[in-house]
Amino acid sequence: MSDIRRIGLIVPSSNVTVETEMPRILARVPGVEFSFHSSRMRLHSVTPEQLRAMNAQRERCVLEIGDAGVDAVLYACLVAIMVTGPGEHRRVEMAVAEQLAAGGSQTKVLSSAGALVTALRDSGMSSVGLVMPYVRPVAERVVAYLEHEGIAVTDWRALEVADNADVGCIPAERVMDAARSLNQTGVDAVVISACVQMPSLSIVEVAEQELGVPVLSAATAGAYCLLRSLDLPVNIPGAGSLLRADAAVRV
C-alpha cells in the first residue's frame, strides 16, 4: 500500500505553474502518493504594492489549508517574500507554523524563498546565475535578498514580465536563451527560474547538460525541501542533479 502525503500550497490567484510542476516532480517518488490542496491569494501584477496586498491575505489561506490536514505546506510565491526584505522567509515560515500550531497542527511549513536558499546551501552552491521573469526593480530585490543570505549572484537576467498570468506563458526557449546568455564564470549553479510561476521543469535537465553546471529552479528547490521535511528520500530522475541521489553529499 502506498504512503500518502498531503501537500498544501498557498499560491497567487493567477499562478497556474506550481500546481502543475510540483505534482509532476513528486509523482516520480516511488512508493509515495501525494495529494495537493491549494488556497489562493489575489494577485495580477508582480509589483511591490500588489505583492504586499497579496501577503495580507496569508492568514485566511493558512486557515483554509489547515482544514485540509496537510502534512506540509509551501508558501509558493518566492518574490512576495523576497521583496519584503532580508530574512523574511524565516519570519513568514514561523508565523505560518505558529498559526497552524494554535489549531493543534504540526504541519511542516516551508516557503519557496526559503527552499531556494536551503537547496543552494545544502548543495554547497555559493555563487549562482539567475533567470527571473520580473521587472528590473523587483529582480534587483531578489538579487539583494540572496546576497544577504551569503549567495553571490554573479550574473542575472530579468525578462521584464509584470503580468503574473503572462509569466505562466513564457516559452521555454526564451528562458533557455536567457540562461545561455549568462556569464557562467565561477558559478556553482544556474537557477533557471527564480519563480514558481515561470515554467521551467521541462528544461532543467536539458539546461544542466548543455550548460555543464547544476541547474535548479524554485520548483525543484521546493520539491527538494518538501521531501527533506517529510523525511522522504531525495532521488528523482530527470529534474536536475539537486534531486538525484548521486548528487554531492548534503548537510
TORDO-756491 format. One line per 10 residues: number of its first residue (from 1); for each residue x, y, z of N, C-alpha, C. Coordinates in steps of 0.001 Angstrom, whole numbers. Atoms other than C-alpha are relative to their C-alpha. Layout:
BEGIN
NUM) X/Y/Z/X/Y/Z/X/Y/Z; ...
***
This chain:
BEGIN
1) 843/-1189/0/0/0/0/882/1243/0; -813/-1205/115/1372/3453/-927/-128/873/1236; -15/-1039/-1015/2368/6032/1657/-659/1235/-618; 719/-1147/546/18/9014/1190/352/1249/795; -340/-1271/-636/1150/12576/1927/-800/1134/-633; 774/-1142/480/-946/15716/1648/879/1256/20; -800/-1210/142/767/18888/400/-922/1196/-179; 742/-1239/132/-728/22325/931/817/1027/-759; -656/-1047/777/101/25135/-1491/-769/1307/186; 578/-1338/-59/-555/28814/-802/567/767/-1177
11) -477/-518/1284/-381/30485/-4200/-733/1288/-381; 713/-1138/587/-1165/33742/-6001/-1160/-503/-860; 1190/449/716/-4586/33570/-7634/259/-223/-1486; -303/117/1426/-3066/33961/-11113/1088/-1025/-291; -1048/999/196/-463/31247/-10571/-611/-1332/-429; 458/1309/461/-1001/28032/-12529/1136/-1009/-102; -1141/866/313/2515/26628/-12875/406/-908/1146; -471/831/-1109/3466/25425/-9396/-940/-1176/238; 952/1089/-181/272/23358/-9231/63/-1016/-1134; -260/942/1085/1382/21713/-12471/1344/-688/196
21) -1356/556/-75/5118/21283/-11924/244/-808/1272; -273/734/-1240/5136/20199/-8264/-584/-1408/-27; 503/1373/102/2789/17222/-8822/806/-852/-985; -787/763/968/4838/16213/-11886/1325/-457/594; -1269/391/-630/8044/16229/-9864/-234/-1104/1018; 174/928/-1107/6716/14417/-6818/-668/-1305/-421; 562/1258/513/4844/11843/-8922/1092/-1017/-307; -1125/894/304/8304/10404/-9656/590/-650/1253; -496/596/-1244/8876/9498/-5983/-618/-1387/152; 567/1349/-87/8496/5695/-5709/-602/-289/1371
31) 595/477/-1244/6177/4246/-3103/-745/1042/806; 706/-1059/-724/4599/7555/-2097/-1020/630/-933; 1038/-703/754/1338/9096/-3278/-226/1363/636; 202/-1356/-500/895/12850/-2965/-1333/540/-481; 1167/-781/415/-2286/14889/-2974/316/1469/279; -329/-1421/-66/-2245/18669/-3413/-1260/816/242; 1152/-765/-460/-4528/21223/-1790/412/1467/86; -426/-1391/148/-4347/24925/-2653/-977/989/618; 782/-1171/-362/-5551/28196/-1231/634/1187/-714; -485/-1037/907/-5255/31369/-3314/-110/1403/591
41) -35/-1409/-375/-4324/34998/-2684/-93/826/-1283; 191/-776/1219/-5471/37612/-5217/1284/731/-401; -1158/-709/552/-2627/38873/-7432/-90/-15/-1515; -51/-81/1456/-2424/40092/-11017/1359/475/-499; -1289/-542/443/691/42242/-11452/1047/-175/1092; -1079/229/-959/4036/41487/-9807/688/1333/282; -546/-1275/-452/4638/44881/-8215/86/-35/1524; -85/2/-1466/5701/45636/-4628/-1333/287/670; 1279/-355/-603/2292/47177/-3923/-975/-1172/-19; 926/1135/85/271/44215/-5189/503/-1200/800
51) -545/1105/-791/2628/41750/-3513/-284/212/1488; 334/-285/-1398/2109/43492/-157/-1475/-289/273; 1429/264/-161/-1653/43349/-645/-290/-1499/-5; 175/1440/49/-1394/39686/-1520/433/-653/1312; -498/582/-1248/681/38851/1553/-968/218/1158; 955/-290/-1069/-2018/40437/3730/-1120/-1032/68; 1032/1037/42/-4288/37546/2725/475/-1336/576; -619/1260/-398/-1963/34926/4169/-763/-731/1102; 620/674/-1136/-3777/34229/7431/-1268/-750/-407; 1189/709/496/-7027/33375/5656/390/-1286/-701
61) -434/1184/746/-5174/30978/3365/518/-1090/931; -518/984/-954/-3426/29292/6291/-1154/-720/691; 1173/627/-621/-6785/28692/7967/-625/-1029/-939; 613/915/971/-8153/27113/4784/854/-1249/-198; -900/1140/172/-5102/24918/4283/-13/-891/1234; 18/781/-1234/-5176/23867/7933/-1190/-939/69; 1189/848/-7/-8669/22497/7428/205/-1298/-780; -240/1186/830/-7278/20011/4891/898/-1029/683; -843/958/-724/-4988/18369/7456/1233/-414/-772; -1164/319/836/-1916/18617/5226/1207/-356/849
71) -1245/374/-685/1452/17113/6169/1056/1091/-117; -951/-1097/208/3415/20049/4755/-688/1069/-828; 560/-1109/770/2547/23478/3384/1149/823/-568; -999/-819/684/4545/25518/876/-625/1343/-354; 416/-1347/391/4072/29296/669/658/271/-1338; -585/130/1337/4537/29253/-3073/-45/1302/-787; -256/-1220/770/5433/32777/-4102/1309/566/496; -1353/-386/-407/9159/33402/-3895/146/1507/97; -258/-1434/62/9107/37062/-4878/-795/763/1054; 804/-690/-1002/6331/38034/-2447/738/103/1321
81) -794/-26/-1226/8672/37165/399/1271/816/-198; -1309/-638/166/11942/38398/-1080/-71/1515/-149; 87/-1455/137/10687/41891/-1940/-248/681/1337; 328/-590/-1296/9678/42402/1689/1243/402/782; -1236/-364/-686/13240/42423/2984/786/-1210/435; -904/1102/-347/16204/40301/4112/-557/-881/1116; 388/958/-1026/15424/37156/6071/-1482/-207/177; 1455/50/-165/11667/37466/5533/-542/-1421/-14; 544/1365/58/11228/33770/4744/-35/-657/1381; 0/587/-1344/12158/32855/8311/-1198/518/808
91) 1116/-580/-738/9569/35251/9773/-1334/-570/-492; 1258/500/559/6815/34085/7398/-203/-1474/365; 126/1417/-326/7518/30384/7932/-351/-194/1480; 297/108/-1432/7486/30887/11712/-1435/442/295; 1357/-494/-232/4259/32912/11584/-1041/-1023/-444; 933/1021/489/2512/30239/9496/-7/-1208/935; -94/1148/-905/3779/27465/11771/-718/284/1319; 658/-356/-1253/2559/29319/14860/-1518/39/-168; 1440/-41/245/-860/29899/13305/-572/-1410/-83; 470/1384/113/-1199/26215/12430/63/-713/1351
101) -157/646/-1304/94/25119/15840/-1106/426/964; 1083/-474/-862/-2576/27269/17518/-1263/-819/-205; 1135/868/285/-5098/24980/15851/301/-1465/229; -374/1369/-330/-3279/21859/17019/717/-748/-1102; -655/653/1129/-1473/21159/13738/1517/44/133; -1467/75/20/2160/20044/13480/522/-21/-1440; -363/-41/1409/2286/20664/9728/1378/620/-205; -1286/-575/383/5749/21253/8270/-249/1214/-880; 226/-1244/719/5981/24795/6914/1250/422/-752; -1103/-453/838/8161/25924/4021/-480/1161/-868
111) 308/-1033/990/8322/28792/1556/908/-206/-1192; -840/117/1188/9632/28926/-1999/1294/788/161; -1202/-811/-227/12036/31675/-948/985/-747/895; -877/749/-901/13410/29663/1963/521/-1273/-615; -414/1245/641/13519/26494/-119/1170/230/-948; -1103/-281/920/15755/28107/-2738/1291/240/775; -1188/-251/-822/18152/29375/-79/530/-1308/586; -405/1268/-614/18195/25979/1666/615/-949/-1013; -508/916/1023/18699/23986/-1532/1392/411/-453; -1320/-480/416/21625/26164/-2595/1038/-272/1085
121) -953/209/-1100/23263/25963/821/304/-1483/196; -202/1434/-210/22727/22213/1233/905/-597/-1065; -792/521/1119/24353/21645/-2154/1365/682/-118; -1293/-681/16/27314/23900/-1367/147/999/-1126; -29/-942/1123/26383/26404/-4087/-24/1429/534; -98/-1343/-574/27586/29842/-3011/79/1087/-1054; -92/-974/1086/27751/31520/-6423/-896/-473/-1135; 999/454/966/24895/31442/-8924/-284/1050/-1063; 626/-855/997/23432/32861/-12098/-1497/-183/97; 1454/53/-167/19721/33703/-12080/-727/407/-1274
131) 955/-435/1022/16939/33861/-14648/-1323/237/719; 1230/-392/-693/13802/35693/-13436/-959/638/-988; 958/-644/903/10586/36862/-15094/-260/1461/347; 452/-1246/-584/10336/40042/-13012/501/1244/-748; -522/-1284/457/10672/43699/-13955/1254/304/810; -1334/-175/-561/14119/45011/-13135/17/423/1485; -60/-381/-1418/13390/46791/-9799/-337/-1147/948; 355/1161/-816/11757/43636/-8430/1123/-1027/-34; -1109/950/130/14558/41427/-9774/1186/420/857; -1123/-490/-812/17116/43630/-8027/-199/-339/1474
141) 263/369/-1399/15409/42917/-4702/254/-1489/236; -282/1432/-123/15636/39166/-5340/1512/-229/82; -1457/110/-33/19355/39512/-6059/525/422/1370; -454/-499/-1294/19857/41567/-2892/-344/-979/1124; 434/953/-1022/17915/39007/-840/962/-1182/60; -901/1154/29/20083/36107/-1962/1400/380/464; -1346/-413/-407/23288/38065/-1482/56/248/1500; 42/-145/-1452/22201/38921/2062/95/-1358/688; -97/1366/-527/21948/35147/2596/1368/-626/-270; -1350/499/253/25588/34783/1522/161/-731/-1312
151) -63/641/1319/24860/33581/-2013/317/1071/-1031; -418/-999/983/26760/35586/-4618/-735/-221/-1314; 670/61/1303/24773/36357/-7761/945/654/-1011; -1030/-514/899/27427/36695/-10459/-575/638/-1253; 662/-571/1170/25026/37433/-13306/-1472/-379/64; 1430/296/-40/21272/37602/-13801/-709/635/-1184; 839/-513/1069/18562/38160/-16376/-1424/167/529; 1397/-267/-335/15148/39756/-15774/-775/130/-1305; 737/24/1262/12615/39055/-18526/-1047/1100/-96; 845/-1203/9/10560/42145/-17574/-1467/-300/-335
161) 1418/329/172/7136/40448/-17480/-715/330/1308; 655/-462/-1226/4893/42237/-14966/-1300/-749/296; 1282/675/-193/1566/40445/-15524/245/-1457/388; -311/1340/-503/1624/37248/-13470/-590/-1106/-865; 562/994/914/-675/35391/-15874/913/-191/-1205; -924/92/1127/1751/36197/-18693/1275/-741/381; -1196/723/-468/4636/34862/-16593/-189/-1502/-201; 271/1427/155/2966/31443/-16713/8/-474/-1431; 7/345/1430/3077/31557/-20528/1344/278/-676; -1312/-272/599/6751/32438/-21041/534/-1274/-650
171) -470/1215/688/8103/29996/-23658/1322/-515/576; -1216/616/-520/10779/27556/-22552/1248/479/-740; -1181/-417/760/13089/28663/-25352/469/1387/412; -411/-1326/-468/13032/32247/-24095/775/-121/1319; -703/234/-1262/14072/31009/-20653/1382/-585/-271; -1288/602/356/16817/28852/-22194/945/1039/-587; -857/-1032/597/18120/31786/-24261/571/920/1077; -478/-842/-1092/18349/33893/-21102/1087/-717/795; -1004/771/-739/20244/31111/-19323/1302/-105/-788; -1205/96/840/22638/30718/-22252/800/1292/5
181) -668/-1291/73/23419/34424/-22159/719/383/1291; -647/-305/-1270/24563/34357/-18526/1506/-195/-84; -1436/209/-200/28237/34814/-17754/157/-1042/1103; -76/1093/-963/28943/31493/-16042/1358/-110/682; -1323/55/-613/32486/32281/-14951/-113/-71/1520; -27/144/-1454/32878/30995/-11412/-1307/-397/648; 1275/346/-631/29239/29975/-10901/-17/-1461/424; 202/1376/-468/28377/26879/-8897/-1271/-605/-588; 1283/489/499/24873/26635/-10376/-717/1124/-724; 900/-949/631/22264/28322/-12519/-1415/-284/515
191) 1411/92/-371/18789/28987/-11132/-784/456/-1220; 583/-323/1303/16876/28809/-14383/-1375/655/126; 1254/-705/-243/13636/30055/-12844/-114/301/1481; 144/-421/-1392/13675/32021/-9598/-1435/480/212; 1427/-344/-75/9870/31988/-9711/-792/-1273/-247; 769/1238/189/7362/29157/-9252/-1066/133/-1073; 996/-191/1055/5081/30695/-11888/621/-105/-1396; -626/81/1323/7623/30766/-14747/341/-1456/-318; -224/1421/297/7591/27292/-16383/1463/-297/-309; -1408/352/233/10942/25535/-16352/298/-1487/154
201) -297/1399/-295/10599/21875/-15343/453/-761/-1241; -326/731/1226/10808/20700/-18953/1422/243/-470; -1346/-339/497/14226/22332/-19421/1095/-98/1052; -1038/58/-1044/16017/21843/-16098/1090/-1002/-359; -987/1041/323/17700/18587/-17112/747/337/-1286; -613/-370/1278/18353/19787/-20678/1020/1117/207; -900/-1127/-256/19892/23038/-19433/1236/-449/768; -1133/487/-779/22076/21200/-16945/1024/-690/-903; -903/692/917/23513/19016/-19684/682/973/-963; -569/-950/946/24011/21948/-22058/971/970/660
211) -820/-1022/-643/25437/24457/-19586/1185/-585/760; -1122/651/-670/27645/21966/-17770/146/344/1467; 14/-284/-1435/26729/23176/-14269/-1344/-461/554; 1305/341/-569/23984/22163/-11831/-1028/1081/-303; 1092/-922/311/20660/23744/-12782/-1188/-373/898; 1173/219/-825/17736/24149/-10412/-995/1130/-225; 1049/-1011/126/14541/26149/-10175/-679/147/1343; 783/-144/-1223/12220/27450/-7500/-844/-1245/247; 832/1197/-147/10059/24388/-8185/807/-1201/472; -790/1162/-433/12828/21787/-7869/537/210/1411
221) -431/-285/-1369/14119/23532/-4738/-1137/-251/982; 1151/260/-852/10615/23408/-3294/-246/-1485/199; 178/1452/-103/10303/19700/-4068/1068/-618/895; -1108/495/-838/13714/19044/-2508/-299/220/1483; 239/-311/-1402/12759/20796/734/-1249/-694/542; 1167/758/-438/9326/19159/882/390/-1433/354; -420/1376/-272/10917/15730/651/837/-84/1269; -832/3/-1201/13520/16569/3289/-848/206/1254; 813/-289/-1182/10880/17983/5649/-864/-1189/402; 842/1170/-260/8821/14783/5333/821/-1276/208
231) -902/1143/-214/11875/12535/5856/-127/-1052/-1092; 78/881/1151/11499/11078/2380/1291/97/-809; -1249/-40/767/14456/10142/153/-95/942/-1188; -81/-895/1152/15556/12649/-2464/695/-759/-1117; -556/771/1118/16020/10592/-5618/-1011/-8/-1140; 971/-187/1071/14012/11889/-8570/741/182/-1313; -707/-126/1279/15220/11352/-12135/-572/1106/-872; 455/-899/1045/15043/13886/-14921/-358/1403/426; 341/-1341/-477/14784/17068/-12821/1214/737/541; -1220/-666/-433/18397/18089/-12322/686/-710/1151
241) -816/708/-987/21179/16992/-10002/-440/264/1433; 476/-271/-1363/19612/18646/-6929/-864/-1141/518; 960/1018/-408/17013/15874/-6887/479/-1427/-264; -530/1344/229/19284/12952/-7733/765/-489/1215; -667/573/-1164/20584/10606/-5060/1509/0/-153; -1452/51/213/24043/10575/-6677/636/1383/-23; -562/-1357/-56/24483/14351/-6255/964/103/1161; -985/-196/-1064/27081/15805/-3917/-645/-182/1364; 497/225/-1362/26772/14986/-226/-582/1292/558; 671/-1163/-577/24364/17343/1528/52/-46/1509
251) -9/-56/-1462/24353/18514/5104/-1374/-362/525
***
